[in-house]
Amino acid sequence: MSSSQQELEFPFDSEEEYELILGESFLSSRPNTGFHTIRYDFKPASVDTSQAGSLDVGKGGEVNVSLPNTQDSGTTVYRGSKKPCPKECVLVVDRGKRTITLERLASTVQLKKIRYIFG
């Protein structure tokens, strides 16, 4: 089994026991850590996944993501807005401690590809 298959199946296909913990987002009205989801509508094959991109959050929750391309010096740009996400959660698995922590999502961002910027 490849390591990527192990990561996808872990820990739900495991016979090992893990402690389920309610995270700080459930226990504090002002947690120190926030969890967010980002979804995009389309990722061109030209996006260079070996290089870092940038994520900027502006006033009013506007989000811009820029990703470098492999085939040219251009950049793929996505734009969207941050929205509260009060009813969704994420599981954080810690294999070393054998724990699964349930955390609330603070927000979700739906991005749309808008254009290429050539450098």
Secondary structure as the mmCIF struct_conf table of DSSP 4:
data_model
#
loop_
_struct_conf.conf_type_id
_struct_conf.id
_struct_conf.beg_label_comp_id
_struct_conf.beg_label_asym_id
_struct_conf.beg_label_seq_id
_struct_conf.end_label_comp_id
_struct_conf.end_label_asym_id
_struct_conf.end_label_seq_id
HELX_RH_AL_P HELX_RH_AL_P1 SER A 3 GLU A 9
TURN_TY1_P TURN_TY1_P1 PHE A 10 ASP A 13
BEND BEND1 GLU A 15 GLU A 16
STRN STRN1 GLU A 19 LEU A 22
HELX_RH_AL_P HELX_RH_AL_P2 GLU A 24 LEU A 27
BEND BEND2 SER A 29 ARG A 30
BEND BEND3 ASN A 32 ASN A 32
STRN STRN2 HIS A 36 TYR A 40
BEND BEND4 ASP A 41 ASP A 41
TURN_TY1_P TURN_TY1_P2 ALA A 45 SER A 46
STRN STRN3 VAL A 47 VAL A 47
TURN_TY1_P TURN_TY1_P3 THR A 49 SER A 50
BEND BEND5 GLN A 51 GLN A 51
STRN STRN4 SER A 54 VAL A 57
HELX_RH_3T_P HELX_RH_3T_P1 LYS A 59 GLY A 61
STRN STRN5 GLU A 62 PRO A 68
STRN STRN6 ASN A 69 ASN A 69
BEND BEND6 THR A 70 SER A 73
STRN STRN7 GLY A 74 PRO A 84
TURN_TY1_P TURN_TY1_P4 PRO A 86 LYS A 87
STRN STRN8 CYS A 89 ASP A 94
TURN_TY1_P TURN_TY1_P5 ARG A 95 ARG A 98
STRN STRN9 THR A 99 ARG A 104
STRN STRN10 SER A 107 PHE A 118
#
